[in-house]
Amino acid sequence: MRAGEGPSFIEARTYRHYAHTSDDDDRLYRSAAEVELWRKRDPIGILKQYLIENRMLDDTIEARIDDETIAEVSAAVEAAEKAPDPDDPFAFVYANPIIPLDPARIPEALPVGEEKNLVTAINATLHEILAAEPRASVFGQDVADPKGGVFKTTVGLSEKFGVDRNFNMPLAESLIIGVAVGVAAAGGRPIPEIQFADYIHPGFDQIVSEVARLHYRTNGGWSCPMVIRVPYGGGIHGALYHSQSIEAFYAHVPGLKVVVPSTPADAKGLLWAAFEDPDPVMFLEPKKLYRLVKGPVPPGLHRVPLGKAALRRPGRDLTIIAYGTMAHFAVEAADRLAAEGIEAEVLDLRSLKPLDWPSIEAAVQRTSKVLIVYEDNEFGGFGAEVSAQIMEKAFEWLDAPVRRYATPDVPTFPFSGALEEQLMPNVEGIVARARELAEY
């Protein structure tokens, strides 16, 4: 293997010398002879013997190493035991806590700039980020040139910035996220890509147990800044392994921020804001909108603050709350409803975590009727949390029950285009449910 004469497979059998826990009596299931045999195979002991035999370690050096190590560990334990009890259990959940305060009351002005689709906007923004920040790197499956990503979002990055800053990774999502943790810990600013949301699950433990909790676990001593880019959702006939919505899993995790753009301008603004934030951010990209949606993208400096919803359309009769593909569909549905004399406002959440509650509350107070539209399964989906928040905090403003429109309880969208169309929320379904709610 060291000679480099081809692939090697190494199976390393390890052994636990001590009991599993403090109350575990390992003598009940293994003999002293077995333990002693494995102690003789211990690589640390073998290395020590090697150093002694090659005259690189004498008794004096060994004693000094032992004394220094024991002293360092003992001092750390003593310092921890003498440390005062912390008084704020909510400290250090985020390196940059975001508490939205100013609600969105008027529609955002249409940005000015070159018209691009979502893919082109993301690609251009990644070029901007790598050009401006030498610590930034992009890596994942097939992201390097000439492929440039399965959706072409990373085309040209390795050609322009080199294969050290935009490179391919093995088909191992746990490894991709694990490497990103190491890069972030070493001072880099990684932008790992998971090729499809459906394949992120092997990296779930890394994201939930390491990425999201590192700042809290180290009492603010370490942070884990990264942007995890993930194409998600249905509408492209991707079937069971290329259609999943995963936002509810990750919005549930404190320490992680989750954003979803629905316009090319927001793709740029949110991606920049996510990259500059010291906390880990999951950047969910609606695949359905990659080439469906076009719009102006501001040149130069453009940021969309995390935790800030956008009022896409004003209205008086009801509020449609959505994000991602469904925010785009909601605007189209609201335009159709206007022809019937029903004025529906559309609130695009953009940030799921942190959630812009002030904008939601203001919308409820304006219209008193709410329809929440999301692509994930209705049961336990992110819209269920939004509904619960409204019912708990703004119930007195409601003139009708909060309604939800989402995907029924199926594992994910079928391959058949006809079946996918039956299941996935659409413009016609939004119009029908909004009409019923407005007449309630």
C-alpha positions as CSV (number, residue, x, y, z in Angstrom):
1,M,0.0,0.0,0.0
2,R,2.8,2.4,0.9
3,A,4.6,1.5,-2.4
4,G,1.7,2.8,-4.3
5,E,1.4,-0.3,-6.5
6,G,-2.4,-0.2,-6.8
7,P,-5.5,-0.1,-4.7
8,S,-5.4,-1.7,-1.2
9,F,-8.0,-2.7,1.3
10,I,-7.0,-2.5,5.0
11,E,-9.1,-4.1,7.7
12,A,-8.0,-2.7,11.0
13,R,-9.2,-4.8,14.0
14,T,-9.2,-2.8,17.2
15,Y,-9.8,-3.7,20.8
16,R,-11.2,-2.0,23.9
17,H,-8.8,-2.6,26.7
18,Y,-11.0,-1.3,29.5
19,A,-14.7,-1.9,30.5
20,H,-17.3,-0.4,28.3
21,T,-18.6,1.9,31.1
22,S,-17.8,2.6,34.7
23,D,-20.4,0.0,35.9
24,D,-19.4,-2.6,33.3
25,D,-17.6,-5.7,34.7
26,D,-15.8,-6.9,31.6
27,R,-14.4,-9.9,33.5
28,L,-17.8,-11.5,33.0
29,Y,-17.3,-11.8,29.2
30,R,-13.6,-11.9,28.5
31,S,-10.5,-13.3,30.2
32,A,-7.4,-11.5,31.5
33,A,-5.3,-13.5,29.0
34,E,-7.4,-12.1,26.1
35,V,-6.9,-8.6,27.3
36,E,-3.2,-9.1,27.8
37,L,-2.8,-10.5,24.3
38,W,-4.4,-7.5,22.8
39,R,-2.3,-5.1,24.9
40,K,0.8,-6.6,23.3
41,R,-0.7,-5.7,19.9
42,D,-1.5,-2.1,21.0
43,P,0.1,0.2,18.3
44,I,1.1,2.7,21.0
45,G,3.1,0.1,22.9
46,I,4.6,-1.2,19.6
47,L,5.6,2.3,18.6
48,K,7.2,2.8,22.1
49,Q,9.2,-0.4,21.8
50,Y,10.3,0.6,18.3
51,L,11.6,4.0,19.5
52,I,13.4,2.4,22.4
53,E,15.1,-0.3,20.2
54,N,16.2,2.4,17.7
55,R,17.6,4.6,20.5
56,M,15.0,7.4,19.9
57,L,13.4,7.1,23.3
58,D,15.2,6.8,26.6
59,D,13.9,6.7,30.2
60,T,14.4,10.4,30.7
61,I,12.4,11.4,27.6
62,E,9.7,8.9,28.4
63,A,9.3,10.1,31.9
64,R,9.2,13.8,30.8
65,I,6.5,13.0,28.2
66,D,4.4,11.1,30.8
67,D,4.8,13.9,33.4
68,E,3.9,16.6,30.9
69,T,0.9,14.8,29.6
70,I,-0.4,13.9,33.1
71,A,0.1,17.5,34.2
72,E,-1.7,19.0,31.2
73,V,-4.7,16.7,31.5
74,S,-4.9,17.2,35.3
75,A,-4.7,21.0,34.9
76,A,-7.5,20.9,32.4
77,V,-9.7,18.7,34.7
78,E,-9.0,21.0,37.6
79,A,-9.8,24.1,35.6
80,A,-13.1,22.6,34.4
81,E,-14.1,21.5,38.0
82,K,-13.3,25.0,39.4
83,A,-15.1,26.9,36.5
84,P,-18.3,28.7,37.7
85,D,-21.6,27.3,36.7
86,P,-22.9,28.9,33.4
87,D,-26.1,30.8,33.8
88,D,-27.4,30.8,30.3
89,P,-28.3,27.5,28.7
90,F,-29.2,29.2,25.4
91,A,-25.7,30.8,25.0
92,F,-23.6,29.5,22.1
93,V,-26.4,27.7,20.2
94,Y,-25.4,30.0,17.3
95,A,-22.2,32.1,16.8
96,N,-24.5,34.7,15.2
97,P,-28.0,34.5,16.7
98,I,-30.6,36.1,14.4
99,I,-33.8,37.4,15.9
100,P,-36.1,38.9,13.3
101,L,-37.7,42.1,14.5
102,D,-38.9,44.2,11.5
103,P,-41.8,42.6,9.7
104,A,-42.2,42.7,5.9
105,R,-45.1,45.1,5.3
106,I,-44.8,46.0,1.6
107,P,-43.7,44.0,-1.4
108,E,-40.0,44.1,-2.1
109,A,-39.0,46.2,-5.1
110,L,-38.1,44.3,-8.2
111,P,-34.3,44.1,-8.4
112,V,-32.4,45.6,-11.4
113,G,-29.8,43.6,-13.2
114,E,-29.1,41.1,-15.9
115,E,-31.8,38.4,-16.3
116,K,-30.7,35.0,-15.3
117,N,-32.3,31.7,-14.3
118,L,-31.7,30.1,-10.9
119,V,-28.8,27.9,-12.0
120,T,-27.0,30.7,-13.7
121,A,-27.4,33.0,-10.7
122,I,-26.0,30.3,-8.3
123,N,-23.1,29.6,-10.6
124,A,-22.3,33.3,-11.0
125,T,-22.5,33.8,-7.2
126,L,-20.1,30.9,-6.6
127,H,-17.6,32.5,-9.0
128,E,-18.0,35.7,-7.0
129,I,-17.4,34.0,-3.7
130,L,-14.4,32.1,-4.7
131,A,-12.9,35.2,-6.4
132,A,-13.4,37.3,-3.3
133,E,-12.5,34.8,-0.6
134,P,-9.4,32.6,-1.0
135,R,-10.5,30.4,1.9
136,A,-13.6,29.3,0.1
137,S,-13.7,25.9,-1.6
138,V,-16.4,23.9,-3.3
139,F,-16.5,20.1,-3.4
140,G,-18.9,17.2,-3.9
141,Q,-19.8,14.6,-6.5
142,D,-19.1,15.6,-10.1
143,V,-18.7,19.3,-9.3
144,A,-15.3,19.7,-11.0
145,D,-14.9,20.6,-14.7
146,P,-15.7,19.5,-17.3
147,K,-18.9,18.1,-15.7
148,G,-19.5,21.2,-13.5
149,G,-22.2,19.5,-11.4
150,V,-25.2,17.4,-12.5
151,F,-27.2,20.6,-12.9
152,K,-24.2,22.7,-14.1
153,T,-24.2,25.0,-11.1
154,T,-20.4,24.6,-10.6
155,V,-19.3,24.9,-14.3
156,G,-16.0,26.8,-14.7
157,L,-15.0,26.9,-11.1
158,S,-12.1,24.4,-11.2
159,E,-11.0,25.8,-14.6
160,K,-10.8,29.3,-13.1
161,F,-9.8,28.6,-9.5
162,G,-8.0,25.3,-9.7
163,V,-8.7,21.8,-8.6
164,D,-7.7,22.6,-5.1
165,R,-10.7,24.9,-4.7
166,N,-13.3,23.0,-6.7
167,F,-12.9,19.3,-6.7
168,N,-14.7,16.0,-6.9
169,M,-15.4,13.8,-3.9
170,P,-16.2,10.1,-3.6
171,L,-19.8,8.9,-3.5
172,A,-19.9,9.2,0.3
173,E,-22.0,12.0,1.8
174,S,-20.8,11.3,5.3
175,L,-17.2,11.9,4.0
176,I,-18.2,15.0,2.1
177,I,-19.6,16.6,5.3
178,G,-16.9,15.2,7.5
179,V,-14.2,16.8,5.3
180,A,-16.1,20.1,5.4
181,V,-16.0,19.9,9.2
182,G,-12.3,19.6,9.1
183,V,-11.8,22.3,6.5
184,A,-14.0,24.7,8.6
185,A,-12.1,23.8,11.8
186,A,-8.8,24.5,10.1
187,G,-10.0,28.0,9.1
188,G,-11.4,27.4,5.7
189,R,-14.9,28.3,4.4
190,P,-16.2,25.2,2.7
191,I,-19.2,25.0,0.4
192,P,-19.9,21.3,0.1
193,E,-22.5,20.1,-2.4
194,I,-24.8,17.1,-1.9
195,Q,-25.8,16.2,-5.4
196,F,-29.4,15.4,-4.5
197,A,-31.2,15.9,-1.2
198,D,-32.3,12.2,-1.3
199,Y,-28.6,11.2,-0.8
200,I,-27.9,13.5,2.2
201,H,-29.0,10.9,4.7
202,P,-25.6,9.1,5.1
203,G,-24.3,12.6,6.2
204,F,-27.2,13.1,8.7
205,D,-25.1,12.2,11.7
206,Q,-22.2,14.5,10.7
207,I,-24.6,17.4,10.2
208,V,-26.7,16.9,13.3
209,S,-24.1,15.7,15.8
210,E,-21.1,17.6,14.6
211,V,-21.8,20.5,12.3
212,A,-24.8,22.0,14.2
213,R,-23.6,21.3,17.7
214,L,-19.9,22.2,17.5
215,H,-20.3,25.8,18.7
216,Y,-22.5,24.8,21.6
217,R,-20.5,21.9,22.6
218,T,-17.3,23.9,22.8
219,N,-18.9,26.7,24.8
220,G,-18.3,29.1,21.8
221,G,-14.6,28.1,21.5
222,W,-15.1,26.6,18.0
223,S,-17.5,27.4,15.2
224,C,-18.3,25.4,12.0
225,P,-19.0,27.9,9.2
226,M,-20.0,26.2,6.0
227,V,-22.8,26.3,3.4
228,I,-24.2,22.9,2.5
229,R,-25.8,23.3,-1.0
230,V,-28.6,20.8,-1.6
231,P,-30.9,20.5,-4.7
232,Y,-34.2,19.3,-3.3
233,G,-37.9,18.7,-4.2
234,G,-39.9,17.2,-7.0
235,G,-41.5,18.3,-10.3
236,I,-38.7,16.9,-12.6
237,H,-39.9,13.3,-12.8
238,G,-37.0,12.3,-10.6
239,A,-38.9,9.5,-8.8
240,L,-38.1,8.0,-5.4
241,Y,-34.4,8.9,-5.2
242,H,-34.4,12.3,-6.8
243,S,-37.5,14.1,-5.4
244,Q,-37.3,14.3,-1.6
245,S,-38.0,17.3,0.5
246,I,-35.8,17.3,3.6
247,E,-36.3,20.7,5.2
248,A,-38.4,19.5,8.2
249,F,-35.5,17.3,9.3
250,Y,-32.9,20.0,9.4
251,A,-35.1,23.0,10.5
252,H,-35.6,20.9,13.6
253,V,-31.9,21.1,14.5
254,P,-30.7,24.0,16.7
255,G,-27.4,25.3,15.6
256,L,-28.2,24.9,11.9
257,K,-29.7,27.6,9.7
258,V,-31.9,26.6,6.7
259,V,-32.7,28.9,3.7
260,V,-34.6,28.3,0.5
261,P,-34.4,30.8,-2.4
262,S,-37.3,31.1,-4.9
263,T,-35.9,33.8,-7.2
264,P,-32.5,34.2,-8.9
265,A,-31.9,37.5,-7.1
266,D,-32.6,35.8,-3.7
267,A,-30.3,32.9,-4.7
268,K,-27.4,35.3,-5.0
269,G,-28.3,37.4,-1.9
270,L,-29.0,34.4,0.3
271,L,-26.0,32.5,-0.9
272,W,-23.7,35.4,-0.1
273,A,-25.4,35.9,3.3
274,A,-25.1,32.2,4.1
275,F,-21.4,32.2,3.2
276,E,-20.6,35.2,5.3
277,D,-22.5,33.9,8.4
278,P,-20.3,32.2,11.0
279,D,-22.8,29.4,11.5
280,P,-23.5,26.4,9.3
281,V,-26.2,27.1,6.8
282,M,-28.1,24.5,4.7
283,F,-28.9,26.1,1.3
284,L,-31.8,24.2,-0.3
285,E,-32.2,24.8,-4.0
286,P,-35.6,23.9,-5.6
287,K,-34.7,21.8,-8.6
288,K,-38.1,22.5,-10.2
289,L,-37.1,26.2,-10.4
290,Y,-33.5,25.8,-11.7
291,R,-34.5,26.7,-15.3
292,L,-38.2,27.4,-14.8
293,V,-37.7,30.8,-13.1
294,K,-35.9,33.8,-14.6
295,G,-35.4,37.2,-13.2
296,P,-33.0,40.1,-12.8
297,V,-30.0,39.6,-10.6
298,P,-28.3,42.7,-9.1
299,P,-24.7,43.1,-10.0
300,G,-22.1,43.8,-7.3
301,L,-22.9,43.8,-3.6
302,H,-26.2,42.1,-3.0
303,R,-27.3,40.5,0.3
304,V,-30.6,39.0,1.5
305,P,-30.5,38.9,5.3
306,L,-31.0,35.5,6.9
307,G,-34.3,35.3,8.8
308,K,-36.1,37.9,6.6
309,A,-39.2,36.8,4.7
310,A,-40.3,38.6,1.5
311,L,-43.8,39.9,0.8
312,R,-44.1,39.0,-2.8
313,R,-47.7,40.3,-3.4
314,P,-50.0,42.4,-1.2
315,G,-53.6,41.3,-0.5
316,R,-56.5,41.8,1.9
317,D,-58.6,38.6,1.8
318,L,-56.1,35.9,2.9
319,T,-52.3,35.2,3.2
320,I,-50.6,32.4,1.3
321,I,-47.4,31.4,3.1
322,A,-44.9,29.4,1.1
323,Y,-41.2,28.9,0.2
324,G,-39.2,27.6,-2.7
325,T,-41.1,26.2,-5.7
326,M,-44.4,26.8,-3.8
327,A,-43.7,30.5,-3.4
328,H,-43.4,30.8,-7.1
329,F,-46.6,28.8,-7.6
330,A,-48.4,30.9,-4.9
331,V,-47.7,34.2,-6.8
332,E,-49.1,32.7,-10.0
333,A,-52.2,31.5,-8.1
334,A,-52.7,34.9,-6.5
335,D,-52.7,36.5,-9.9
336,R,-55.4,34.2,-11.0
337,L,-57.4,34.8,-7.9
338,A,-57.2,38.5,-8.5
339,A,-59.2,38.0,-11.7
340,E,-62.0,36.6,-9.5
341,G,-61.9,39.6,-7.2
342,I,-60.0,37.7,-4.4
343,E,-56.9,39.5,-3.3
344,A,-54.4,37.1,-1.8
345,E,-51.1,38.2,-0.4
346,V,-48.1,36.0,-0.7
347,L,-45.4,35.7,2.0
348,D,-42.3,33.9,0.8
349,L,-40.5,32.7,4.0
350,R,-37.0,32.3,2.4
351,S,-35.5,31.5,5.8
352,L,-37.0,28.5,7.6
353,K,-34.4,28.7,10.4
354,P,-34.3,31.4,11.7
355,L,-38.1,31.9,11.0
356,D,-39.3,35.4,10.4
357,W,-42.2,35.3,12.9
358,P,-42.8,39.1,13.0
359,S,-43.6,39.0,9.2
360,I,-45.9,36.0,9.7
361,E,-47.7,37.7,12.6
362,A,-48.1,40.9,10.7
363,A,-49.6,39.0,7.7
364,V,-52.1,37.2,10.0
365,Q,-53.2,40.6,11.5
366,R,-53.7,42.0,8.0
367,T,-55.8,39.3,6.4
368,S,-56.9,37.0,9.3
369,K,-56.9,34.0,7.0
370,V,-53.8,31.8,6.2
371,L,-53.1,29.1,3.7
372,I,-49.7,27.4,4.1
373,V,-48.4,25.7,1.0
374,Y,-45.3,23.4,1.0
375,E,-44.0,20.6,-1.1
376,D,-43.1,18.2,1.7
377,N,-45.5,15.6,3.2
378,E,-48.3,17.4,4.9
379,F,-48.1,15.3,8.1
380,G,-45.1,16.6,10.2
381,G,-43.9,18.9,7.4
382,F,-42.4,22.3,8.1
383,G,-45.8,24.0,7.4
384,A,-47.2,22.1,10.4
385,E,-44.8,24.1,12.6
386,V,-45.8,27.4,11.0
387,S,-49.4,26.5,11.6
388,A,-48.7,25.7,15.3
389,Q,-46.9,28.9,15.8
390,I,-49.8,30.9,14.3
391,M,-52.4,29.0,16.4
392,E,-50.4,29.5,19.6
393,K,-49.3,33.1,19.2
394,A,-51.9,34.8,16.9
395,F,-55.1,32.8,17.4
396,E,-57.1,35.9,18.3
397,W,-56.5,37.4,14.9
398,L,-57.8,34.5,12.9
399,D,-61.3,34.5,11.2
400,A,-60.9,30.9,10.0
401,P,-58.8,27.8,10.8
402,V,-55.3,27.8,9.3
403,R,-55.3,25.6,6.2
404,R,-52.4,23.6,4.8
405,Y,-51.8,22.3,1.3
406,A,-49.0,19.9,0.8
407,T,-48.1,16.5,-0.5
408,P,-50.1,13.5,0.9
409,D,-48.4,10.8,2.8
410,V,-46.4,9.0,0.1
411,P,-42.7,8.1,0.4
412,T,-41.9,10.5,-2.4
413,F,-43.1,11.3,-5.9
414,P,-43.6,8.4,-8.3
415,F,-41.8,8.2,-11.6
416,S,-45.0,8.4,-13.6
417,G,-45.5,12.0,-14.7
418,A,-49.3,11.6,-14.3
419,L,-49.0,10.3,-10.8
420,E,-46.5,13.0,-9.8
421,E,-48.9,15.7,-11.1
422,Q,-51.7,14.2,-9.0
423,L,-49.6,14.4,-5.8
424,M,-47.5,17.5,-6.0
425,P,-49.1,20.8,-4.9
426,N,-49.9,22.9,-7.9
427,V,-51.3,26.3,-8.9
428,E,-54.8,25.0,-9.5
429,G,-54.8,23.4,-6.1
430,I,-53.7,26.6,-4.4
431,V,-56.4,28.6,-6.2
432,A,-59.1,26.1,-5.2
433,R,-58.1,26.1,-1.5
434,A,-57.5,29.8,-1.4
435,R,-61.0,30.4,-2.8
436,E,-62.6,28.2,-0.2
437,L,-60.7,29.9,2.6
438,A,-61.6,33.4,1.3
439,E,-65.3,32.5,1.3
440,Y,-65.1,31.0,4.8
